[in-house]
């Protein structure tokens, strides 16, 4: 619990830089390359979990909520996946392990340092070209969105699965950006972490208002990563269809 409190005290640094500020992310990459078998995704995941429990807490999805992520990807069997918030690459490893062999995952990360850590860990795990990290955000004046569309095959109806695990204030704006470009199709799934800690109330309210019409959402109760005291919530939302007029480029709500 003390480690969790120290982590919360560093939230300002996390918001600004994407890193805790004490070098634990780079130290994680060193630990993984030293303690996990090269080319073995399972062993790399094990090493990251061991580091988070024994060395320094990490802000990835963690082992408990990671099982929810695994199960959702298995159910959807996506061919094209998008992750918002790479951090050190842990959740991408979990998705790569269970997604179909011909699937591709693009992970967007605003911290260049985190992107470099993730690439190093993925290279050690042997992910190859199945997973790509893009340094940027969906809100960077269209630069990252253009790269996704022109280089990675994103387009209307092509995106099967989205994992959202980045800055709380970007959850709803980024979902709207995805919807505005009609990347989703009926049956696409958006899984969102940290619905209680730190929480994304506007995102949750948006989905609740559209429950049964545009979305069907399940709430998964769990705990904040790598501990059993603080409760958290993961939302799994299946896209049903666009509201009337959205297909023609209209939006149901003003931009966030």
Backbone as numpy.savetxt, mean C-alpha at the origin, in Angstrom:
# Nx Ny Nz CAx CAy CAz Cx Cy Cz
5.19 -1.51 24.10 4.37 -0.30 24.10 5.23 0.96 24.10
6.36 0.90 24.83 7.26 2.06 24.87 7.79 2.37 23.48
8.11 1.32 22.69 8.60 1.55 21.33 7.53 2.21 20.47
6.28 1.80 20.68 5.19 2.39 19.92 5.02 3.87 20.26
5.17 4.24 21.55 5.06 5.64 21.95 6.19 6.47 21.36
7.40 5.91 21.35 8.51 6.64 20.74 8.26 6.83 19.25
7.67 5.83 18.61 7.35 5.96 17.19 6.36 7.09 16.96
5.32 7.17 17.79 4.31 8.21 17.63 4.91 9.60 17.82
5.90 9.71 18.70 6.56 10.99 18.91 7.33 11.44 17.67
7.67 10.50 16.81 8.43 10.84 15.60 7.53 11.00 14.37
6.21 11.07 14.57 5.29 11.12 13.43 5.54 12.33 12.54
5.98 13.45 13.12 6.26 14.62 12.29 7.34 14.33 11.28
8.39 13.66 11.70 9.46 13.30 10.78 8.97 12.32 9.72
8.12 11.37 10.13 7.57 10.42 9.17 6.77 11.13 8.09
5.97 12.10 8.49 5.15 12.82 7.52 6.00 13.60 6.53
7.11 14.17 7.03 7.96 14.98 6.16 8.85 14.15 5.26
9.43 13.08 5.79 10.47 12.36 5.07 10.11 10.93 4.70
9.09 10.36 5.36 8.75 8.97 5.11 9.59 7.99 5.91
10.55 8.50 6.70 11.39 7.65 7.53 11.29 8.08 8.99
11.55 7.14 9.89 11.44 7.44 11.31 12.48 8.47 11.73
13.66 8.39 11.13 14.67 9.40 11.42 15.86 8.91 12.20
15.91 7.62 12.49 17.04 7.08 13.25 17.84 6.05 12.45
17.59 5.96 11.15 18.36 5.06 10.30 17.86 3.63 10.28
16.70 3.35 10.86 16.24 1.96 10.94 15.91 1.37 9.57
15.51 2.20 8.62 15.15 1.67 7.31 16.38 1.14 6.56
17.47 1.92 6.54 18.70 1.44 5.92 19.26 0.24 6.69
19.13 0.28 8.02 19.60 -0.84 8.83 18.81 -2.10 8.52
17.54 -1.94 8.21 16.73 -3.10 7.83 17.29 -3.76 6.58
17.62 -2.96 5.57 18.17 -3.54 4.34 19.47 -4.29 4.63
20.31 -3.74 5.49 21.54 -4.44 5.87 21.20 -5.76 6.57
20.22 -5.73 7.44 19.84 -6.93 8.19 19.30 -8.01 7.25
18.46 -7.61 6.31 17.87 -8.58 5.38 18.95 -9.24 4.53
19.86 -8.45 3.99 20.89 -9.04 3.13 21.84 -9.95 3.92
21.94 -9.69 5.23 22.83 -10.51 6.06 22.16 -11.75 6.63
20.83 -11.72 6.79 20.15 -12.79 7.53 19.09 -13.55 6.73
18.78 -13.13 5.51 17.78 -13.84 4.70 18.45 -14.46 3.48
17.97 -15.63 3.10 18.51 -16.31 1.93 18.18 -15.53 0.66
19.16 -15.31 -0.18 18.94 -14.60 -1.44 17.99 -15.40 -2.32
17.05 -14.71 -2.96 16.11 -15.35 -3.86 14.96 -16.06 -3.19
14.81 -15.91 -1.88 13.77 -16.62 -1.12 12.83 -15.57 -0.50
11.69 -15.32 -1.15 10.76 -14.29 -0.68 10.28 -14.60 0.73
9.93 -15.84 0.99 9.46 -16.21 2.32 10.49 -15.86 3.39
11.74 -16.15 3.12 12.77 -15.91 4.12 13.04 -14.42 4.29
12.91 -13.65 3.23 13.06 -12.20 3.34 11.94 -11.62 4.20
10.70 -12.08 3.98 9.58 -11.62 4.81 9.82 -11.99 6.27
10.29 -13.22 6.50 10.59 -13.64 7.87 11.64 -12.74 8.51
12.67 -12.40 7.77 13.73 -11.56 8.31 13.22 -10.16 8.66
12.35 -9.61 7.81 11.80 -8.29 8.11 10.95 -8.33 9.38
10.11 -9.35 9.51 9.31 -9.48 10.73 10.20 -9.64 11.97
11.24 -10.43 11.86 12.16 -10.62 12.98 12.81 -9.30 13.38
13.26 -8.54 12.39 13.86 -7.24 12.65 12.87 -6.33 13.37
11.60 -6.31 12.91 10.60 -5.41 13.49 10.28 -5.79 14.93
10.31 -7.07 15.24 10.04 -7.50 16.62 11.26 -7.34 17.53
12.45 -7.58 17.01 13.62 -7.67 17.87 14.56 -6.46 17.81
14.53 -5.71 16.70 15.48 -4.62 16.52 14.81 -3.25 16.62
13.87 -2.97 15.72 13.21 -1.66 15.69 11.86 -1.80 14.99
10.83 -1.22 15.57 9.49 -1.30 14.99 9.46 -0.62 13.62
8.75 -1.23 12.69 8.59 -0.68 11.35 7.13 -0.28 11.14
6.90 0.60 10.16 5.54 1.07 9.90 4.94 0.41 8.66
5.43 -0.77 8.31 4.78 -1.51 7.22 3.50 -2.17 7.74
2.81 -2.91 6.90 1.53 -3.48 7.28 1.66 -4.52 8.38
2.82 -5.15 8.50 3.06 -6.10 9.57 2.54 -7.49 9.28
2.86 -8.42 10.17 2.53 -9.82 9.91 1.05 -10.13 10.11
0.39 -9.54 11.11 -1.03 -9.84 11.34 -1.90 -9.28 10.22
-1.80 -7.98 9.95 -2.59 -7.39 8.87 -2.11 -7.88 7.51
-0.84 -8.30 7.44 -0.35 -8.86 6.20 -1.11 -10.08 5.74
-1.63 -10.85 6.69 -2.46 -12.00 6.32 -3.74 -11.56 5.62
-4.30 -10.42 6.02 -5.49 -9.89 5.34 -5.14 -9.47 3.91
-3.99 -8.87 3.75 -3.52 -8.49 2.41 -3.32 -9.72 1.55
-2.66 -10.73 2.09 -2.45 -11.98 1.35 -3.78 -12.55 0.86
-4.75 -12.64 1.78 -6.04 -13.26 1.46 -6.78 -12.48 0.38
-6.72 -11.15 0.44 -7.42 -10.34 -0.55 -6.81 -10.54 -1.93
-5.48 -10.55 -2.02 -4.83 -10.74 -3.32 -5.15 -12.13 -3.87
-5.15 -13.13 -3.02 -5.50 -14.48 -3.48 -6.92 -14.53 -4.03
-7.85 -13.85 -3.35 -9.25 -13.86 -3.82 -9.40 -13.19 -5.17
-8.76 -12.04 -5.33 -8.95 -11.25 -6.55 -8.18 -11.84 -7.73
-7.04 -12.46 -7.47 -6.14 -12.94 -8.52 -5.89 -11.83 -9.56
-5.34 -10.71 -9.12 -5.17 -9.55 -10.01 -4.04 -9.73 -11.00
-4.17 -9.07 -12.12 -3.10 -9.04 -13.11 -2.30 -7.74 -13.04
-2.96 -6.66 -12.62 -2.29 -5.37 -12.47 -2.65 -4.81 -11.10
-1.60 -4.52 -10.31 -1.78 -4.04 -8.94 -1.06 -2.71 -8.77
-1.64 -1.87 -7.91 -1.04 -0.58 -7.57 -0.93 -0.48 -6.05
0.24 -0.11 -5.57 0.44 0.14 -4.15 0.77 1.61 -3.96
0.11 2.25 -3.00 0.39 3.63 -2.66 1.05 3.63 -1.28
2.36 3.81 -1.27 3.14 3.76 -0.04 4.00 2.52 0.02
5.20 2.58 -0.53 6.10 1.42 -0.58 6.75 1.16 0.76
7.16 2.23 1.44 8.01 2.20 2.62 9.24 1.35 2.31
9.46 0.23 2.99 10.66 -0.58 2.74 10.38 -1.80 1.86
9.20 -1.88 1.29 8.92 -2.94 0.33 8.30 -4.20 0.89
7.93 -4.21 2.18 7.42 -5.42 2.81 6.08 -5.87 2.22
5.11 -4.97 2.11 3.80 -5.38 1.60 3.89 -5.79 0.14
4.79 -5.18 -0.62 4.98 -5.61 -2.01 5.51 -7.03 -2.07
6.39 -7.39 -1.16 6.87 -8.77 -1.09 5.71 -9.73 -0.85
4.84 -9.37 0.09 3.71 -10.25 0.40 2.79 -10.39 -0.81
2.53 -9.28 -1.51 1.66 -9.36 -2.69 2.32 -10.16 -3.81
3.62 -9.94 -4.03 4.32 -10.67 -5.09 4.30 -12.17 -4.83
4.35 -12.56 -3.57 4.37 -13.97 -3.22 3.08 -14.68 -3.59
1.94 -13.98 -3.56 0.64 -14.65 -3.77 -0.07 -14.22 -5.06
0.40 -13.19 -5.74 -0.27 -12.79 -6.97 0.07 -13.76 -8.10
-0.75 -13.82 -9.16 -0.47 -14.75 -10.26 0.91 -14.51 -10.87
1.50 -15.54 -11.45 2.87 -15.42 -11.98 3.04 -14.34 -13.03
1.96 -14.07 -13.80 2.08 -13.08 -14.86 1.61 -11.69 -14.43
1.33 -11.51 -13.14 0.85 -10.22 -12.64 2.01 -9.24 -12.48
1.68 -7.94 -12.48 2.66 -6.89 -12.29 2.16 -5.93 -11.21
3.07 -5.49 -10.36 2.76 -4.57 -9.27 3.60 -3.32 -9.42
2.94 -2.16 -9.41 3.62 -0.88 -9.39 3.39 -0.24 -8.03
4.47 0.13 -7.36 4.39 0.72 -6.02 4.90 2.15 -6.08
4.11 3.08 -5.55 4.44 4.51 -5.60 4.89 4.97 -4.22
6.06 5.60 -4.15 6.65 6.00 -2.87 7.22 7.42 -2.99
6.82 8.33 -2.08 7.27 9.71 -2.18 8.68 9.92 -1.66
9.22 8.98 -0.89 10.58 9.10 -0.35 11.56 8.36 -1.24
12.52 9.09 -1.80 13.54 8.44 -2.63 14.37 7.47 -1.81
14.64 7.80 -0.54 15.42 6.91 0.31 14.69 5.60 0.55
13.40 5.66 0.82 12.62 4.44 1.00 12.58 3.61 -0.28
12.41 4.28 -1.42 12.40 3.57 -2.69 13.69 2.80 -2.90
14.82 3.40 -2.53 16.11 2.73 -2.68 16.22 1.52 -1.75
15.73 1.66 -0.50 15.73 0.53 0.43 14.89 -0.61 -0.12
13.70 -0.28 -0.62 12.81 -1.31 -1.16 13.46 -2.03 -2.33
14.07 -1.29 -3.25 14.73 -1.94 -4.40 15.82 -2.90 -3.94
16.58 -2.47 -2.96 17.67 -3.32 -2.45 17.10 -4.63 -1.87
16.03 -4.52 -1.09 15.43 -5.70 -0.48 14.79 -6.58 -1.55
14.11 -5.98 -2.52 13.48 -6.76 -3.58 14.53 -7.48 -4.42
15.64 -6.81 -4.71 16.70 -7.46 -5.48 17.22 -8.69 -4.72
17.36 -8.55 -3.42 17.82 -9.69 -2.62 16.81 -10.83 -2.65
15.51 -10.47 -2.68 14.46 -11.49 -2.72 14.27 -12.10 -4.10
14.85 -11.48 -5.13 14.74 -12.01 -6.48 13.43 -11.72 -7.17
12.82 -10.55 -6.88 11.53 -10.23 -7.49 11.63 -9.89 -8.97
12.78 -9.45 -9.41 12.95 -9.14 -10.82 12.07 -7.99 -11.25
11.46 -8.12 -12.44 10.66 -7.03 -13.01 9.19 -7.14 -12.67
8.81 -8.10 -11.83 7.40 -8.23 -11.47 6.91 -7.08 -10.60
7.82 -6.42 -9.89 7.48 -5.32 -9.00 8.36 -4.12 -9.34
7.72 -2.95 -9.48 8.43 -1.72 -9.81 8.06 -0.65 -8.80
9.04 0.12 -8.36 8.77 1.25 -7.49 8.95 2.54 -8.27
8.01 3.45 -8.13 8.06 4.75 -8.77 8.20 5.81 -7.69
9.23 6.61 -7.77 9.41 7.69 -6.82 8.50 8.84 -7.22
7.53 9.17 -6.37 6.58 10.24 -6.66 5.32 10.06 -5.86
4.25 10.74 -6.30 2.92 10.60 -5.71 1.89 10.75 -6.82
0.67 10.30 -6.58 -0.38 10.52 -7.57 -0.79 11.98 -7.66
-0.40 12.77 -6.66 -0.75 14.19 -6.64 0.36 15.11 -7.08
1.34 14.62 -7.82 2.49 15.46 -8.23 2.28 16.07 -9.61
1.10 16.68 -9.80 0.78 17.38 -11.05 0.79 16.46 -12.26
0.46 15.20 -12.05 0.28 14.27 -13.15 1.53 13.54 -13.60
2.68 13.83 -13.01 3.91 13.21 -13.50 3.91 11.70 -13.27
3.55 11.28 -12.05 3.55 9.84 -11.76 2.41 9.14 -12.50
1.26 9.78 -12.59 0.13 9.19 -13.33 0.51 8.99 -14.79
1.22 9.95 -15.37 1.65 9.80 -16.77 2.61 8.62 -16.92
3.51 8.45 -15.98 4.43 7.31 -16.04 3.68 5.99 -15.93
2.67 5.95 -15.07 1.88 4.73 -14.93 1.14 4.40 -16.22
0.62 5.41 -16.90 -0.16 5.17 -18.11 0.72 4.88 -19.32
1.82 5.61 -19.46 2.63 5.47 -20.67 3.65 4.34 -20.59
4.10 4.01 -19.37 5.16 3.00 -19.23 4.71 1.70 -18.60
3.59 1.72 -17.90 3.22 0.54 -17.12 1.83 0.01 -17.42
1.19 0.49 -18.46 -0.04 -0.11 -18.95 -1.31 0.25 -18.20
-1.28 1.30 -17.38 -2.49 1.70 -16.69 -3.43 2.42 -17.66
-4.72 2.12 -17.52 -5.73 2.72 -18.38 -7.11 2.32 -17.92
-8.14 2.78 -18.61 -9.52 2.48 -18.19 -9.76 0.98 -18.05
-10.24 0.58 -16.87 -10.64 -0.79 -16.62 -9.51 -1.79 -16.46
-8.27 -1.33 -16.35 -7.13 -2.27 -16.32 -6.64 -2.61 -14.92
-7.00 -1.82 -13.93 -6.44 -1.98 -12.59 -7.33 -2.89 -11.74
-6.76 -3.97 -11.25 -7.52 -4.98 -10.52 -7.46 -4.83 -9.01
-6.35 -4.30 -8.50 -6.15 -4.31 -7.04 -5.31 -3.09 -6.65
-5.74 -2.44 -5.55 -5.01 -1.29 -5.02 -4.80 -1.51 -3.53
-3.57 -1.29 -3.07 -3.29 -1.31 -1.63 -2.88 0.09 -1.23
-3.62 0.69 -0.28 -3.38 2.07 0.14 -2.79 2.05 1.54
-1.56 2.57 1.67 -0.87 2.54 2.96 0.17 3.66 2.99
-0.32 4.89 2.83 0.62 6.02 2.80 0.11 7.13 3.72
0.19 8.38 3.31 -0.19 9.51 4.16 -1.71 9.61 4.24
-2.24 9.71 5.47 -3.67 9.64 5.69 -4.45 10.67 4.88
-3.92 11.88 4.73 -4.64 12.94 4.02 -4.71 12.69 2.52
-3.94 11.74 2.01 -3.94 11.45 0.58 -4.85 10.29 0.22
-5.41 9.57 1.20 -6.22 8.40 0.88 -7.38 8.74 -0.05
-8.21 9.68 0.34 -9.38 10.01 -0.47 -9.00 10.74 -1.76
-8.14 11.77 -1.73 -7.76 12.39 -3.00 -7.18 11.41 -4.01
-6.36 10.46 -3.55 -5.77 9.51 -4.49 -6.81 8.53 -5.02
-7.76 8.12 -4.18 -8.84 7.27 -4.69 -9.62 8.00 -5.76
-9.89 9.27 -5.56 -10.61 10.05 -6.56 -9.81 10.19 -7.85
-8.50 10.34 -7.72 -7.67 10.42 -8.93 -7.76 9.12 -9.73
-7.76 8.00 -9.04 -7.89 6.70 -9.71 -9.25 6.59 -10.39
-10.29 7.01 -9.67 -11.64 6.94 -10.24 -11.80 7.89 -11.42
-11.23 9.08 -11.33 -11.34 10.05 -12.42 -10.75 9.50 -13.71
-9.74 8.65 -13.59 -9.11 8.07 -14.78 -9.71 6.74 -15.16
-10.73 6.31 -14.41 -11.50 5.09 -14.71 -10.60 3.86 -14.80
-9.58 3.82 -13.98 -8.68 2.67 -13.99 -9.35 1.41 -13.44
-10.31 1.57 -12.53 -10.96 0.41 -11.93 -12.04 -0.16 -12.82
-12.43 -1.38 -12.54 -13.56 -2.03 -13.21 -14.40 -2.71 -12.14
-15.66 -3.04 -12.43 -16.44 -3.79 -11.44 -15.71 -5.05 -11.01
-15.54 -5.19 -9.70 -14.78 -6.31 -9.17 -13.38 -5.95 -8.72
-12.88 -4.78 -9.11 -11.60 -4.31 -8.58 -11.72 -4.11 -7.08
-10.62 -4.33 -6.36 -10.62 -4.23 -4.90 -9.57 -3.22 -4.45
-9.99 -2.39 -3.49 -9.08 -1.43 -2.85 -8.98 -1.81 -1.37
-7.79 -2.15 -0.91 -7.54 -2.48 0.49 -6.80 -1.32 1.13
-7.33 -0.81 2.24 -6.77 0.37 2.89 -6.39 0.05 4.33
-5.13 0.28 4.68 -4.62 0.03 6.02 -4.79 1.28 6.89
-4.60 1.10 8.20 -4.53 2.20 9.17 -5.80 3.03 9.28
-6.94 2.36 9.26 -8.20 3.08 9.34 -8.52 3.59 10.74
-7.82 3.08 11.75 -7.96 3.62 13.10 -6.72 4.37 13.56
-5.56 3.84 13.24 -4.29 4.45 13.65 -3.41 4.62 12.42
-3.19 5.84 11.92 -3.70 7.10 12.46 -5.12 7.44 12.04
-5.71 6.66 11.14 -7.07 6.91 10.70 -7.13 7.77 9.46
-8.19 7.55 8.66 -8.46 8.37 7.47 -9.97 8.57 7.41
-10.53 9.42 8.29 -11.99 9.51 8.44 -12.73 9.94 7.20
-12.14 10.82 6.40 -12.84 11.27 5.19 -12.94 10.13 4.18
-11.89 9.35 4.07 -11.90 8.19 3.18 -12.98 7.19 3.62
-13.01 6.90 4.91 -13.99 5.94 5.43 -15.41 6.45 5.25
-15.63 7.73 5.50 -16.97 8.30 5.33 -17.41 8.26 3.86
-16.49 8.52 2.96 -16.77 8.48 1.52 -17.29 7.11 1.11
-16.63 6.06 1.58 -17.05 4.71 1.24 -18.38 4.35 1.91
-18.57 4.79 3.13 -19.83 4.50 3.82 -21.02 5.13 3.10
-20.83 6.33 2.60 -21.92 7.02 1.89 -22.30 6.30 0.60
-21.39 5.52 0.04 -21.62 4.86 -1.24 -21.75 3.36 -1.12
-21.91 2.89 0.12 -22.03 1.46 0.36 -23.26 0.89 -0.35
-23.04 -0.17 -1.12 -24.12 -0.84 -1.82 -24.49 -0.24 -3.16
-24.00 0.95 -3.46 -24.29 1.58 -4.75 -23.05 1.60 -5.64
-21.96 2.17 -5.12 -20.70 2.20 -5.88 -19.66 1.25 -5.30
-19.77 0.94 -4.00 -18.78 0.12 -3.33 -19.45 -0.88 -2.40
-18.75 -1.98 -2.14 -19.14 -2.92 -1.09 -17.91 -3.13 -0.22
-17.99 -2.72 1.06 -16.82 -2.69 1.93 -16.97 -3.63 3.10
-15.89 -4.35 3.39 -15.78 -5.19 4.58 -14.75 -4.56 5.51
-15.04 -4.58 6.80 -14.12 -4.05 7.79 -13.44 -5.21 8.52
-12.12 -5.20 8.51 -11.34 -6.25 9.17 -10.69 -5.65 10.42
-11.04 -6.18 11.58 -10.46 -5.71 12.83 -9.13 -6.43 13.09
-8.13 -5.65 13.47 -6.80 -6.21 13.71 -6.09 -5.30 14.71
-4.77 -5.36 14.73 -3.96 -4.55 15.63 -2.90 -3.80 14.84
-2.47 -2.69 15.40 -1.35 -1.96 14.82 -0.15 -2.91 14.72
0.64 -2.73 13.70 1.69 -3.68 13.36 2.65 -3.96 14.52
2.95 -5.22 14.66 3.98 -5.75 15.56 3.70 -5.52 17.05
2.41 -5.50 17.42 2.02 -5.48 18.83 0.57 -5.94 18.95
0.08 -6.16 20.15 -1.26 -6.71 20.35 -2.13 -5.84 21.25
-1.71 -4.62 21.52 -2.48 -3.76 22.42 -3.35 -2.75 21.68
-2.80 -2.08 20.70 -3.52 -1.02 19.99 -4.27 -1.61 18.81
-5.58 -1.38 18.77 -6.41 -1.94 17.71 -6.35 -1.07 16.46
-6.50 -1.73 15.33 -6.52 -1.04 14.04 -7.62 -1.65 13.19
-7.80 -1.10 12.01 -8.88 -1.52 11.12 -8.38 -1.46 9.68
-8.71 -2.48 8.91 -8.38 -2.53 7.49 -9.68 -2.59 6.71
-9.83 -1.75 5.71 -11.03 -1.75 4.87 -10.73 -2.44 3.54
-11.60 -3.38 3.18 -11.51 -4.07 1.89 -12.75 -3.70 1.08
-12.56 -2.90 0.03 -13.68 -2.32 -0.72 -13.68 -2.82 -2.15
-14.78 -3.47 -2.52 -14.95 -3.92 -3.90 -15.71 -2.85 -4.69
-15.15 -2.49 -5.83 -15.78 -1.48 -6.69 -16.92 -2.12 -7.46
-18.10 -1.51 -7.39 -19.28 -2.04 -8.07 -19.47 -1.41 -9.44
-19.59 -0.10 -9.47 -19.69 0.62 -10.75 -19.62 2.11 -10.47
-19.43 2.88 -11.53 -19.33 4.33 -11.40 -20.73 4.92 -11.23
-20.83 6.08 -10.57 -22.12 6.76 -10.48 -22.56 7.27 -11.84
-23.81 7.56 -11.99 -24.34 8.06 -13.26 -23.60 9.31 -13.68
-23.13 9.30 -14.93 -22.42 10.46 -15.47 -20.92 10.37 -15.34
-20.43 9.50 -14.45 -18.98 9.45 -14.24 -18.26 8.91 -15.46
-18.93 8.04 -16.22 -18.27 7.47 -17.40 -17.93 8.54 -18.41
-18.67 9.64 -18.36 -18.43 10.71 -19.32 -17.43 11.73 -18.79
-16.81 11.41 -17.64 -15.78 12.28 -17.11 -16.24 13.18 -16.00
-17.51 13.06 -15.57 -18.00 13.88 -14.48 -17.59 13.26 -13.16
-17.51 14.07 -12.11 -17.20 13.58 -10.78 -18.39 13.81 -9.88
-18.62 12.85 -8.97 -19.78 12.95 -8.09 -19.55 13.98 -6.99
-18.32 14.33 -6.69 -18.00 15.25 -5.61 -16.94 16.22 -6.10
-16.87 17.40 -5.50 -15.79 18.32 -5.84 -14.46 17.72 -5.44
-13.38 18.08 -6.12 -12.06 17.53 -5.77 -11.72 17.82 -4.32
-11.02 16.86 -3.71 -10.60 17.03 -2.30 -9.41 17.97 -2.21
